[in-house]
């Protein structure tokens, strides 16, 4: 039963690895990839053939030394020159093409995974599931999966696969040589005489099988530790990025000591796991070093009786040693590569879980968002929390052109969640939302990419679509005339600008793109009342001119004058904790 369980695990692992590997070799680059892979395979076969020739050279060369045959000696030195040159050329191009295949494979997988992660808002849903109580199976640090794990997976997949191929071909190439050179080993036991044919081959097989089994038992904890190490390293790096992003808030709160403690905790976790990994690797190195050193003298010990009896010459002894070394090396592939296999297995598991999570997040949500030409219409829209509990009773509402709406209610009642459902990104919703194509959403905490101000202002559209005059006009309308001369300045604008400036820059985008319908979630919460009134007046004038409307979430009653209608979220007595009443 234990063996069957291990076989099932092996098949499951092989299936996962194949699912990660196959898409590239079936992609639009399949012919180039297959040609490069075939070339690498041919070069591996050629390198093994050259080793076979070198093995034969060992016999002739050392026999010439023993017999003091000068002519053969110099001839074999010349032969060694072109054999060595051939090996060098093969090694160089095998390395080059292997690295090139690794680079192209990684490039394709990175592009592929980025597209999947960023499509259908999978990146948003994964983070939402992870940080809202519904993400126990959601992978951590997707940035690391794409940036680091993909690189490790392609690198180790190519190198380990080609190494295994080389080991298999080398084994079958030298096993016949070793069998022929071994002769037979005769011994007596309990009054009977026994003869073992090809005893050097069986000695090599026994030596390596024993080494592989021992290596597996010593080294298998590394798989779990490698997986854990990658996760802890990513957590440590992620927290440092957050400290950099929220540096001003941390400095204002004088939170340096707390952040240092948090970083120390994460770093000590990294070091603790790494220490356990080092100890596991130390145990394996103890055995591997002993195993490798013993392999140097093992063939001489086994073949020594035949040499000293005169059955074989020095050249044959050296050829036996060389062939034994190649067979032993091929059979020791598992022993030599166990640490890499452990890391590759951990990386494959992490990528598989990431792949499954992306696929799960790509499923359509229960709510439907479609385009409408006559306003925003909501049909039986019900909102839930990630844990499945209801948040808002089903609602059916309509916002006609000119009928701007102010949404209010107590904190935690689901105002921002309603905003996300209108935008079509909340996955825990049912019902239908119809809205015009010319609709723009303005969040409370807008995002600005690092780079030039013009790119931050035009985001997500290319800045080249707008003239400098249009960009400056939008900044002026958003009460940011001081930024009009800085369109080409590059900076981390999210950290550079104050909260009020970020909200005004987000509204500058609205004035730049001139949508008819605007959904705003506390879009002016960081502004003083005069600036807020001035900006909302411009928003109201813009949507009226475009025959659209505003739907705003806000706590300030001063904004009521820009919204003829009100939606109020109130406690409910039914299955959901809140209901929406329209006035």
ZAVEX-562164 format. One line per 2 residues: number of its first residue (from 1); their letters; for each residue x, y, z of C-alpha. Coordinates in nm, 4 decimals. Layout:
# residues N
NUM	a	X Y Z; ...;
# end
This chain:
# residues 583
1	xx	0.0000 0.0000 0.0000; 0.2862 0.2350 0.0809;
3	xx	0.4433 0.1699 -0.2587; 0.1107 0.2290 -0.4341;
5	xx	0.0690 0.5551 -0.2468; 0.4157 0.6710 -0.3536;
7	xx	0.3456 0.5714 -0.7121; 0.0228 0.7721 -0.7013;
9	xx	0.2114 1.0737 -0.5663; 0.4732 1.0364 -0.8385;
11	xx	0.2062 1.0206 -1.1099; 0.0334 1.3277 -0.9641;
13	xx	0.3620 1.5210 -0.9564; 0.4488 1.4140 -1.3109;
15	xx	0.1014 1.5185 -1.4281; 0.1402 1.8628 -1.2684;
17	xx	0.4859 1.9146 -1.4191; 0.3592 1.8102 -1.7612;
19	xx	0.0681 2.0547 -1.7304; 0.3198 2.3333 -1.6618;
21	xx	0.5609 2.2238 -1.9367; 0.3431 2.1231 -2.2310;
23	xx	0.1805 2.4609 -2.3159; 0.5094 2.6168 -2.4308;
25	xx	0.5947 2.3291 -2.6614; 0.2446 2.3536 -2.8090;
27	xx	0.2434 2.7324 -2.8358; 0.3107 2.9583 -3.1314;
29	xx	0.6825 2.9092 -3.0589; 0.6540 2.5296 -3.0649;
31	xx	0.8643 2.4692 -3.3773; 1.1511 2.6885 -3.2607;
33	xx	1.1321 2.5359 -2.9120; 1.1197 2.1806 -3.0413;
35	xx	1.4092 2.2425 -3.2824; 1.6244 2.3870 -3.0031;
37	xx	1.5342 2.0985 -2.7734; 1.6141 1.8433 -3.0449;
39	xx	1.9485 2.0145 -3.1092; 2.0332 2.0042 -2.7392;
41	xx	1.9431 1.6340 -2.7305; 2.1685 1.5678 -3.0319;
43	xx	2.4534 1.7573 -2.8656; 2.4052 1.5508 -2.5506;
45	xx	2.4239 1.2326 -2.7557; 2.7332 1.3635 -2.9329;
47	xx	2.9012 1.4454 -2.6013; 2.8374 1.0916 -2.4763;
49	xx	2.9798 0.9505 -2.8018; 3.2919 1.1610 -2.7522;
51	xx	3.3229 1.0224 -2.3993; 3.3059 0.6700 -2.5405;
53	xx	3.5917 0.7580 -2.7749; 3.7846 0.9070 -2.4842;
55	xx	3.7298 0.5862 -2.2888; 3.8871 0.3844 -2.5704;
57	xx	4.1694 0.6405 -2.5851; 4.2430 0.5679 -2.2177;
59	xx	4.3127 0.2022 -2.2966; 4.5428 0.2694 -2.5937;
61	xx	4.7267 0.5594 -2.4280; 4.8050 0.3826 -2.0989;
63	xx	4.9007 0.0617 -2.2766; 5.1496 0.2681 -2.4801;
65	xx	5.2899 0.4097 -2.1563; 5.3239 0.0639 -2.0028;
67	xx	5.4933 -0.0721 -2.3148; 5.7015 0.2440 -2.3638;
69	xx	5.5753 0.2703 -2.7243; 5.6747 0.6276 -2.8162;
71	xx	5.5120 0.6323 -3.1616; 5.1723 0.5303 -3.0262;
73	xx	5.2163 0.7720 -2.7355; 5.2575 1.0762 -2.9654;
75	xx	4.9842 0.9557 -3.1988; 4.7427 0.9269 -2.9061;
77	xx	4.8350 1.2740 -2.7834; 4.7356 1.4078 -3.1265;
79	xx	4.4139 1.2071 -3.1130; 4.3436 1.3478 -2.7674;
81	xx	4.3792 1.7009 -2.9081; 4.0959 1.6714 -3.1571;
83	xx	3.8802 1.4650 -2.9200; 3.9205 1.7320 -2.6526;
85	xx	3.8494 2.0078 -2.9058; 3.5310 1.8267 -3.0128;
87	xx	3.4195 1.7978 -2.6523; 3.4861 2.1680 -2.5961;
89	xx	3.2831 2.2741 -2.9014; 2.9939 2.0475 -2.8039;
91	xx	3.0017 2.1708 -2.4428; 2.9994 2.5374 -2.5475;
93	xx	2.7057 2.5061 -2.7857; 2.5156 2.2764 -2.5518;
95	xx	2.5480 2.5397 -2.2797; 2.4524 2.8236 -2.5157;
97	xx	2.1443 2.6541 -2.6594; 2.0342 2.5296 -2.3174;
99	xx	2.0490 2.8820 -2.1762; 1.8757 3.0207 -2.4842;
101	xx	1.5924 2.7671 -2.4537; 1.5638 2.8486 -2.0834;
103	xx	1.5451 3.2216 -2.1595; 1.2832 3.1863 -2.4349;
105	xx	1.0771 2.9437 -2.2282; 1.0852 3.1738 -1.9284;
107	xx	0.9933 3.4701 -2.1490; 0.6925 3.2874 -2.2906;
109	xx	0.5747 3.1584 -1.9530; 0.6154 3.5001 -1.7901;
111	xx	0.4158 3.6686 -2.0653; 0.1546 3.3939 -2.0485;
113	xx	0.1181 3.4067 -1.6709; 0.1138 3.7863 -1.6581;
115	xx	-0.1668 3.7881 -1.9142; -0.3680 3.5353 -1.7163;
117	xx	-0.3001 3.7028 -1.3812; -0.4059 4.0442 -1.5114;
119	xx	-0.7032 3.9261 -1.7195; -1.0513 3.9073 -1.5759;
121	xx	-0.9220 4.0913 -1.2671; -0.7814 3.7621 -1.1367;
123	xx	-0.5081 3.9589 -0.9541; -0.7755 4.1529 -0.7644;
125	xx	-0.9871 3.8504 -0.6788; -0.6869 3.6535 -0.5548;
127	xx	-0.5877 3.9330 -0.3153; -0.9495 3.9798 -0.2117;
129	xx	-0.9829 3.6100 -0.1303; -0.6487 3.6049 0.0482;
131	xx	-0.7126 3.9028 0.2778; -1.0857 3.8722 0.3396;
133	xx	-1.1027 3.5340 0.5089; -1.1732 3.3248 0.2004;
135	xx	-0.8193 3.2633 0.0839; -0.6879 2.9670 0.2797;
137	xx	-0.5932 2.8004 -0.0472; -0.4921 3.1186 -0.2254;
139	xx	-0.1189 3.1306 -0.3042; 0.0907 3.3969 -0.1406;
141	xx	0.3128 3.6468 -0.3213; 0.2008 3.6078 -0.6858;
143	xx	0.4784 3.8513 -0.7835; 0.7353 3.5975 -0.6634;
145	xx	0.5614 3.3127 -0.8459; 0.5920 3.4999 -1.1738;
147	xx	0.9310 3.6651 -1.1253; 1.1308 3.3996 -0.9398;
149	xx	0.9505 3.0650 -0.9493; 0.9030 3.0699 -1.3260;
151	xx	1.2742 3.1382 -1.3727; 1.3677 2.8513 -1.1400;
153	xx	1.1178 2.6154 -1.2998; 1.2388 2.6672 -1.6566;
155	xx	1.6057 2.6626 -1.5548; 1.5806 2.3440 -1.3512;
157	xx	1.3428 2.1743 -1.5944; 1.5865 2.2176 -1.8823;
159	xx	1.9033 2.1389 -1.6861; 1.7607 1.8428 -1.4940;
161	xx	1.5899 1.6932 -1.7983; 1.9005 1.7200 -2.0116;
163	xx	2.1111 1.5908 -1.7230; 1.8832 1.2891 -1.6838;
165	xx	1.8914 1.2260 -2.0590; 2.2693 1.2500 -2.0537;
167	xx	2.2848 1.0063 -1.7627; 2.0569 0.7528 -1.9325;
169	xx	2.2437 0.7680 -2.2653; 2.5777 0.7516 -2.0867;
171	xx	2.4661 0.4484 -1.8892; 2.3577 0.2519 -2.1953;
173	xx	2.6698 0.3611 -2.3857; 2.9151 0.2473 -2.1169;
175	xx	2.7294 -0.0461 -1.9688; 2.8320 -0.2665 -2.2623;
177	xx	3.1930 -0.1521 -2.2358; 3.1985 -0.2213 -1.8631;
179	xx	3.0332 -0.5611 -1.9125; 3.2911 -0.6625 -2.1744;
181	xx	3.5869 -0.5444 -1.9671; 3.4642 -0.6887 -1.6388;
183	xx	3.5120 -1.0534 -1.7237; 3.3767 -1.2865 -1.4593;
185	xx	3.4219 -1.3142 -1.0869; 3.4512 -1.6642 -0.9424;
187	xx	3.4161 -1.7481 -0.5757; 3.3384 -2.0474 -0.3586;
189	xx	3.0777 -2.0654 -0.0890; 2.9688 -2.3584 0.1213;
191	xx	3.1553 -2.6037 -0.0976; 3.0127 -2.4723 -0.4257;
193	xx	3.1756 -2.2523 -0.6898; 2.9897 -1.9527 -0.8304;
195	xx	3.0710 -1.7282 -1.1254; 2.9339 -1.3756 -1.1723;
197	xx	2.9583 -1.2368 -1.5238; 3.0055 -0.8618 -1.5652;
199	xx	3.0728 -0.8254 -1.1937; 3.2074 -0.4675 -1.2340;
201	xx	2.8739 -0.3632 -1.3786; 2.6811 -0.5218 -1.0920;
203	xx	2.9208 -0.3630 -0.8456; 2.8500 -0.0189 -0.9985;
205	xx	2.4740 -0.0786 -0.9965; 2.4747 -0.1965 -0.6353;
207	xx	2.6935 0.0948 -0.5289; 2.4688 0.3567 -0.6917;
209	xx	2.1344 0.2038 -0.5978; 2.2424 0.1950 -0.2345;
211	xx	2.3620 0.5553 -0.2612; 2.0349 0.6740 -0.4211;
213	xx	1.8185 0.5109 -0.1549; 2.0262 0.6540 0.1287;
215	xx	2.0280 0.9977 -0.0386; 1.6506 1.0009 -0.0648;
217	xx	1.5991 0.9234 0.3022; 1.8592 1.1782 0.4097;
219	xx	1.7534 1.4536 0.1701; 1.3742 1.4377 0.1455;
221	xx	1.3122 1.6976 0.4251; 1.4671 1.9518 0.1884;
223	xx	1.1567 1.9538 -0.0346; 0.9386 2.0943 0.2435;
225	xx	1.2119 2.3283 0.3675; 1.2784 2.4665 0.0171;
227	xx	0.9067 2.5374 -0.0295; 0.8923 2.7111 0.3081;
229	xx	1.2110 2.9089 0.2394; 1.0763 3.0613 -0.0801;
231	xx	0.7546 3.1646 0.0951; 0.9316 3.3222 0.3923;
233	xx	1.1782 3.5095 0.1709; 0.8888 3.6506 -0.0306;
235	xx	0.7000 3.7564 0.2845; 1.0083 3.9376 0.4149;
237	xx	1.0601 4.1162 0.0826; 0.6904 4.2040 0.0559;
239	xx	0.6838 4.3675 0.3997; 0.9869 4.5801 0.3143;
241	xx	0.8071 4.6964 -0.0017; 0.5054 4.7949 0.2115;
243	xx	0.7287 4.9948 0.4456; 0.8641 5.1815 0.1456;
245	xx	0.5159 5.2431 0.0022; 0.3726 5.3693 0.3303;
247	xx	0.6873 5.5407 0.4531; 0.5173 5.8722 0.5257;
249	xx	0.2309 5.7199 0.7239; 0.4726 5.5059 0.9245;
251	xx	0.6946 5.8073 0.9930; 0.3967 6.0173 1.1063;
253	xx	0.2810 5.7400 1.3387; 0.6388 5.6932 1.4620;
255	xx	0.5982 5.3270 1.3783; 0.9635 5.2580 1.3037;
257	xx	1.0068 5.0426 1.6136; 0.7006 4.8317 1.5366;
259	xx	0.7998 4.7881 1.1723; 1.1514 4.6925 1.2801;
261	xx	1.0022 4.4279 1.5080; 0.7814 4.2959 1.2275;
263	xx	1.0730 4.2855 0.9843; 1.2936 4.1216 1.2462;
265	xx	1.0280 3.8557 1.3047; 1.0034 3.7819 0.9341;
267	xx	1.3793 3.7834 0.8895; 1.4352 3.5561 1.1881;
269	xx	1.1762 3.3209 1.0403; 1.3783 3.3259 0.7160;
271	xx	1.6997 3.2556 0.9064; 1.5412 2.9862 1.1217;
273	xx	1.4096 2.7939 0.8249; 1.7355 2.8501 0.6358;
275	xx	1.9302 2.7096 0.9298; 1.7132 2.3978 0.9225;
277	xx	1.7705 2.3772 0.5470; 2.1478 2.4133 0.5943;
279	xx	2.1469 2.1333 0.8492; 1.9511 1.9100 0.6150;
281	xx	2.1921 1.9943 0.3332; 2.4896 1.9332 0.5645;
283	xx	2.3695 1.5807 0.6361; 2.3331 1.5165 0.2641;
285	xx	2.6758 1.6639 0.1846; 2.8341 1.4356 0.4451;
287	xx	2.7043 1.1358 0.2574; 2.7506 1.2739 -0.0958;
289	xx	3.1137 1.3666 -0.0303; 3.1890 1.0257 0.1148;
291	xx	3.0014 0.8626 -0.1726; 3.1938 1.0589 -0.4360;
293	xx	3.5359 1.0049 -0.2817; 3.4770 0.6336 -0.2343;
295	xx	3.3748 0.6088 -0.6007; 3.7273 0.7172 -0.7048;
297	xx	3.9015 0.4135 -0.5553; 3.6115 0.1664 -0.5617;
299	xx	3.6731 0.0420 -0.9220; 4.0461 -0.0014 -0.8573;
301	xx	3.9752 -0.2075 -0.5460; 3.7332 -0.4299 -0.7338;
303	xx	3.9545 -0.4686 -1.0440; 4.2884 -0.4896 -0.8591;
305	xx	4.2952 -0.8715 -0.8290; 4.2671 -0.9134 -1.2076;
307	xx	4.5360 -0.6501 -1.2705; 4.7886 -0.7959 -1.0264;
309	xx	4.7218 -1.1463 -1.1558; 4.8192 -1.0266 -1.5050;
311	xx	4.4735 -1.0874 -1.6527; 4.4441 -0.7229 -1.7638;
313	xx	4.6991 -0.4548 -1.8550; 4.7286 -0.1012 -1.7191;
315	xx	4.5376 0.0380 -2.0167; 4.2440 -0.1942 -1.9539;
317	xx	4.2528 -0.1077 -1.5836; 4.2311 0.2625 -1.6664;
319	xx	3.9576 0.1934 -1.9221; 3.7643 -0.0060 -1.6601;
321	xx	3.8084 0.2792 -1.4145; 3.6891 0.5310 -1.6756;
323	xx	3.3892 0.3188 -1.7809; 3.3009 0.2472 -1.4183;
325	xx	3.3206 0.6185 -1.3456; 3.0829 0.7002 -1.6309;
327	xx	2.8345 0.4281 -1.5322; 2.8604 0.5279 -1.1683;
329	xx	2.8174 0.8947 -1.2630; 2.5053 0.8196 -1.4669;
331	xx	2.3552 0.6027 -1.1927; 2.4441 0.8684 -0.9338;
333	xx	2.2467 1.1374 -1.1158; 1.9744 1.1210 -0.8516;
335	xx	2.2304 1.1440 -0.5707; 2.4164 1.4375 -0.7255;
337	xx	2.1047 1.6367 -0.8134; 1.8884 1.5739 -0.5086;
339	xx	1.9129 1.9317 -0.3712; 1.8148 2.0720 -0.7122;
341	xx	1.5337 1.8177 -0.7412; 1.4054 1.9245 -0.4005;
343	xx	1.4034 2.2904 -0.5001; 1.2514 2.2102 -0.8405;
345	xx	0.9760 2.0054 -0.6735; 0.8972 2.2905 -0.4337;
347	xx	0.8914 2.5395 -0.7207; 0.6643 2.3147 -0.9262;
349	xx	0.4214 2.2820 -0.6346; 0.4112 2.6587 -0.5889;
351	xx	0.3472 2.7196 -0.9593; 0.0809 2.4502 -0.9692;
353	xx	-0.1086 2.6086 -0.6793; -0.0741 2.9481 -0.8483;
355	xx	-0.2044 2.8036 -1.1763; -0.5029 2.6477 -1.0000;
357	xx	-0.5806 2.9722 -0.8188; -0.5624 3.1812 -1.1371;
359	xx	-0.7889 2.9315 -1.3132; -1.0369 2.9443 -1.0254;
361	xx	-1.0432 3.3250 -1.0205; -1.1042 3.3285 -1.3944;
363	xx	-1.4494 3.1808 -1.3519; -1.7336 3.4270 -1.4193;
365	xx	-1.9080 3.5866 -1.1207; -2.2750 3.5397 -1.0505;
367	xx	-2.3620 3.9024 -1.1291; -2.3817 4.0319 -1.4839;
369	xx	-2.2634 4.3732 -1.6007; -2.3761 4.4869 -1.9455;
371	xx	-2.3859 4.8084 -2.1438; -2.6900 5.0317 -2.1496;
373	xx	-2.7707 5.3469 -2.3428; -3.0284 5.5003 -2.1073;
375	xx	-2.8551 5.5139 -1.7698; -2.7582 5.2821 -1.4882;
377	xx	-3.0104 5.0073 -1.4150; -2.9822 4.7489 -1.1377;
379	xx	-3.1898 4.4277 -1.1426; -3.2122 4.2147 -0.8247;
381	xx	-2.8550 4.2916 -0.7210; -2.7610 4.1108 -0.3986;
383	xx	-2.4241 4.1457 -0.2279; -2.2443 3.8930 -0.0099;
385	xx	-1.9226 3.8829 0.1860; -1.6375 3.6478 0.0843;
387	xx	-1.7434 3.4018 0.3547; -2.0830 3.3674 0.1854;
389	xx	-2.2942 3.5635 0.4340; -2.5389 3.8151 0.2870;
391	xx	-2.4502 4.1838 0.3119; -2.7261 4.3685 0.1255;
393	xx	-3.0815 4.2735 0.0402; -3.1531 4.2466 -0.3353;
395	xx	-3.2124 4.5872 -0.4928; -3.3575 4.7070 -0.8240;
397	xx	-3.2922 5.0713 -0.9107; -3.2464 5.3023 -1.2064;
399	xx	-3.0373 5.6173 -1.2531; -3.1579 5.8220 -1.5490;
401	xx	-2.9541 6.0963 -1.7214; -2.9453 6.4027 -1.4993;
403	xx	-3.0616 6.2107 -1.1900; -2.7387 6.2080 -0.9940;
405	xx	-2.7424 5.9988 -0.6751; -2.5669 6.0340 -0.3374;
407	xx	-2.5133 5.7021 -0.1556; -2.4749 5.7248 0.2226;
409	xx	-2.4916 5.4998 0.5242; -2.2991 5.3903 0.8322;
411	xx	-1.9450 5.2577 0.8025; -1.9356 4.8886 0.7174;
413	xx	-2.2803 4.8903 0.5588; -2.1447 4.7992 0.2140;
415	xx	-2.1249 5.1331 0.0319; -1.7852 5.0612 -0.1215;
417	xx	-1.8908 4.7048 -0.1950; -2.1921 4.8421 -0.3832;
419	xx	-1.9517 5.0670 -0.5758; -1.7400 4.7632 -0.6696;
421	xx	-2.0497 4.5737 -0.7823; -2.1539 4.8659 -1.0057;
423	xx	-1.8011 4.8665 -1.1476; -1.8292 4.4923 -1.2166;
425	xx	-1.5361 4.3741 -1.0040; -1.7071 4.2359 -0.6903;
427	xx	-1.7145 3.8560 -0.7321; -1.9610 3.7874 -0.4497;
429	xx	-2.2689 3.9383 -0.6100; -2.5749 3.8179 -0.7977;
431	xx	-2.8148 3.9994 -1.0229; -2.7615 4.2311 -1.3168;
433	xx	-2.6128 4.5774 -1.3637; -2.6583 4.7771 -1.6829;
435	xx	-2.4484 5.0904 -1.7296; -2.3384 5.3084 -2.0209;
437	xx	-2.0054 5.2356 -2.1874; -1.9052 5.5959 -2.1171;
439	xx	-1.8737 5.5345 -1.7409; -1.5667 5.6110 -1.5301;
441	xx	-1.4954 5.4953 -1.1740; -1.3046 5.7102 -0.9230;
443	xx	-1.1842 5.5219 -0.6107; -1.1038 5.6808 -0.2772;
445	xx	-0.7403 5.5711 -0.2999; -0.6407 5.6043 -0.6664;
447	xx	-0.3409 5.4315 -0.8208; -0.0677 5.6090 -1.0160;
449	xx	0.2109 5.4206 -1.1936; 0.5696 5.5232 -1.1277;
451	xx	0.7027 5.7262 -1.4195; 0.6195 6.0546 -1.5848;
453	xx	0.3329 6.2689 -1.4611; 0.1718 6.2624 -1.8047;
455	xx	0.1568 5.8821 -1.7902; 0.0097 5.8941 -1.4398;
457	xx	-0.2534 6.1425 -1.5547; -0.3552 5.9563 -1.8710;
459	xx	-0.3468 5.6081 -1.7095; -0.4538 5.3534 -1.8249;
461	xx	-0.4516 5.5103 -2.1697; -0.1269 5.6095 -2.3444;
463	xx	-0.0319 5.9690 -2.2734; 0.0377 6.0261 -2.6438;
465	xx	-0.3368 6.0229 -2.7010; -0.3646 6.3653 -2.5381;
467	xx	-0.1938 6.6922 -2.6173; 0.0030 6.8884 -2.3600;
469	xx	-0.2668 7.1564 -2.3616; -0.5338 6.8983 -2.2776;
471	xx	-0.3229 6.7555 -1.9957; -0.2513 7.1003 -1.8480;
473	xx	-0.6160 7.2022 -1.8754; -0.7222 6.8904 -1.6843;
475	xx	-0.4719 6.9692 -1.4086; -0.5999 7.3275 -1.3870;
477	xx	-0.9612 7.2094 -1.3606; -0.8596 6.9717 -1.0816;
479	xx	-0.6978 7.2589 -0.8881; -0.3439 7.1348 -0.9569;
481	xx	-0.1944 7.4206 -1.1623; 0.1393 7.3754 -0.9807;
483	xx	0.1845 7.0421 -1.1587; 0.1173 7.1745 -1.5080;
485	xx	0.4867 7.2388 -1.5723; 0.5928 6.8929 -1.4497;
487	xx	0.4378 6.6677 -1.7125; 0.7706 6.5085 -1.7984;
489	xx	0.8933 6.4722 -1.4394; 0.9295 6.1092 -1.3321;
491	xx	0.8533 6.0076 -0.9767; 0.6663 5.7649 -0.7497;
493	xx	0.3537 5.9810 -0.7537; 0.1541 5.7679 -0.5108;
495	xx	0.4160 5.8351 -0.2431; 0.5118 6.1843 -0.3621;
497	xx	0.1686 6.3468 -0.3524; -0.0451 6.4137 -0.0476;
499	xx	-0.3812 6.2444 -0.0053; -0.5684 6.5502 -0.1315;
501	xx	-0.3341 6.5884 -0.4284; -0.3826 6.2235 -0.5220;
503	xx	-0.7595 6.2639 -0.5171; -0.7377 6.5802 -0.7262;
505	xx	-0.5079 6.4075 -0.9752; -0.7642 6.1255 -1.0023;
507	xx	-1.0324 6.3848 -1.0788; -0.7969 6.5431 -1.3324;
509	xx	-0.8178 6.2121 -1.5181; -1.1943 6.2481 -1.5230;
511	xx	-1.1728 6.6014 -1.6623; -0.9191 6.4811 -1.9187;
513	xx	-1.1332 6.1925 -2.0444; -1.4719 6.3641 -2.0126;
515	xx	-1.7006 6.0676 -1.9370; -2.0768 6.1213 -1.9217;
517	xx	-2.1245 5.8929 -1.6204; -1.9069 5.8998 -1.3084;
519	xx	-1.9045 5.6554 -1.0145; -1.7147 5.8148 -0.7249;
521	xx	-1.6331 5.6403 -0.3961; -1.5361 5.9043 -0.1365;
523	xx	-1.3397 6.0662 -0.4190; -1.3028 6.3998 -0.2329;
525	xx	-1.2818 6.2770 0.1286; -0.9308 6.4255 0.1734;
527	xx	-1.0233 6.7725 0.0411; -1.1348 7.0843 0.2228;
529	xx	-1.4928 7.1932 0.1659; -1.4259 7.4839 -0.0783;
531	xx	-1.2076 7.2632 -0.3004; -1.4620 6.9817 -0.2798;
533	xx	-1.7499 7.2100 -0.3797; -1.5538 7.3594 -0.6682;
535	xx	-1.4564 7.0174 -0.8060; -1.8049 6.8706 -0.7667;
537	xx	-1.9536 7.1702 -0.9414; -1.7234 7.1017 -1.2367;
539	xx	-1.8135 6.7329 -1.2305; -2.1839 6.8152 -1.2227;
541	xx	-2.1470 7.0604 -1.5122; -1.9503 6.8031 -1.7121;
543	xx	-2.2004 6.5172 -1.6755; -2.4929 6.7545 -1.7401;
545	xx	-2.3253 6.8714 -2.0584; -2.2674 6.5093 -2.1612;
547	xx	-2.6249 6.4059 -2.0639; -2.5049 6.1718 -1.7921;
549	xx	-2.5080 6.1611 -1.4115; -2.3022 6.1220 -1.0945;
551	xx	-2.3297 5.8339 -0.8481; -2.1290 5.9347 -0.5413;
553	xx	-2.0534 5.7644 -0.2124; -1.9898 6.0252 0.0556;
555	xx	-2.0521 6.1066 0.4191; -2.0587 6.4841 0.3808;
557	xx	-2.4149 6.6277 0.3569; -2.2714 6.9298 0.1721;
559	xx	-2.2579 6.7192 -0.1463; -2.6348 6.6684 -0.1439;
561	xx	-2.6884 6.9814 -0.3538; -2.5107 6.8120 -0.6481;
563	xx	-2.7260 6.4980 -0.6230; -3.1056 6.5305 -0.6600;
565	xx	-3.1557 6.1749 -0.5354; -3.0325 5.9812 -0.2330;
567	xx	-2.9763 5.6131 -0.1596; -2.9378 5.5342 0.2092;
569	xx	-2.8071 5.2047 0.3448; -2.9887 5.1163 0.6659;
571	xx	-3.0020 4.8178 0.9031; -3.2474 4.5515 0.7855;
573	xx	-3.4568 4.2880 0.9608; -3.4363 4.0234 0.6878;
575	xx	-3.1700 3.7747 0.5794; -2.9142 4.0500 0.5121;
577	xx	-2.7926 4.3010 0.7715; -2.8550 4.6030 0.5433;
579	xx	-3.1089 4.7271 0.2942; -3.1079 5.0237 0.0584;
581	xx	-3.3845 5.2841 0.0534; -3.4133 5.5341 -0.2325;
583	x	-3.5436 5.8890 -0.2052;
# end
